Amino acid sequence: MNMPSYQLGDTVKMRKIHPCGTDLFTVIRTGADIKIKCTGCGRIIMLDRPTFEKRLKTVVAAQRETL
């Protein structure tokens, strides 16, 4: 199974469009639950990990830490 690679700060594209009209979100918390913030209106949404991974379409912009 292909594991998606996302982490804090990544911009992700979801399958469903948010009511404000955008489908881009920023990951602001990871763990058992994933918290994402809409890039259009700033609304915060919390999803459990299986639901998030099912609704995730792609990682648009990865925020990678440099050591």
HELIX and SHEET records of a PDB file:
HELIX    1   1 ARG A   49  ARG A   55  1                                   7    
SHEET    1   A 5 ILE A  44  ASP A  48  0                                        
SHEET    2   A 5 ASP A  33  CYS A  38 -1                                        
SHEET    3   A 5 LEU A  24  ARG A  29 -1                                        
SHEET    4   A 5 THR A  11  MET A  14 -1                                        
SHEET    5   A 5 LEU A  56  ALA A  61 -1                                        
END                                                                             
